[in-house]
């Protein structure tokens, strides 16, 4: 019963996506097993117990991001217990998050994106669809989950924007670039010839069987195009989103505008793109300043 109530709490109160809910519940299973093994009631666990649990987990997986998510999951569970008056005080309040390293994401140049597009075989049935996918990811900065869930009824080509459902089911309006509009309109013509399954009639991008594309399929499409274009960078659909934001910033767009376009809740998340811009400046100094030449 407690597990079911926690699931509802994550879904309705915290508005988490299904993948995030699954991760939180898996972390709760680890904590439950640890408490059971050590004769501790999970509701009565102390700060010291939680710290010992995290230490044990760090020996199994010392990935900083995994540890940070584990701490977030524990905090979420004990907030739920306090919220429902199951416990009086939250033992996880003083748990410290590990310091995350800030890795700058890979960014594609415009010529690299053009090279990927040039590798699309337009003679194949999926060619036009894949072209439209690239334009949507790069032209509007969509997350891959937003792309696969994009609904036809939320795309307003005449008004040049679409309604996108992002993290936590939060919706935002995103402009559609002219090139993305054109390529998507061509894809709609191809799509009209598919035998679309009834449950997917409102889904924008489909496979040849008339079913919704998966995230894994989008990853495969992007990876294959990057390989064919001879790009050696570590590429994913998110790379096109990063490239979209970086190119906007480099060409003078305001950071707040980029934040709104990407659907970032906090401006600090968007600020990573200023670090990319600074890195470009540093590289230019190293390359062109006479003091740095051999």
Number of C-alpha atoms within 10 A of each C-alpha: 6 8 12 8 12 20 19 14 19 22 17 11 11 12 16 19 14 13 9 17 20 14 14 23 19 14 19 19 13 14 22 16 14 20 19 12 9 10 9 15 12 17 15 11 16 15 15 12 19 20 16 13 15 18 14 12 17 15 9 9 12 11 12 15 15 14 20 15 17 23 21 17 21 22 18 18 23 21 18 19 18 13 14 13 10 11 15 10 13 19 20 22 12 10 16 11 14 14 10 11 8 8 7 12 15 15 21 20 13 12 9 15 19 12 17 22 20 14 16 20 14 14 8 9 13 17 17 22 24 23 22 24 25 21 25 24 23 24 22 22 27 28 24 22 15 17 24 20 19 21 19 15 12 16 20 14 17 7 9 14 17 20 18 22 21 19 17 15 12 12 12 15 15 19 20 22 16 13 13 23 22 14 19 25 15 15 21 16 11 15 22 9 10 14 12 19 12 9 10 14 16 15 20 22 25 20 16 14 11 19 18 21 18 17 16 9 12 19 15 14 16 21 18 15 21 22 14 14 18 12 16 8 12 11 20 17 24 20 21 28 22 25 23 23 27 23 18 16 18 14 8 8 13 11 17 14 14 21 18 16 17 22 23 15 12 11 14 10 11 21 14 18 23 15 14 19 15 12 13 13 12 11 12 11 13 13 12 10 10 9 9 9 8 4
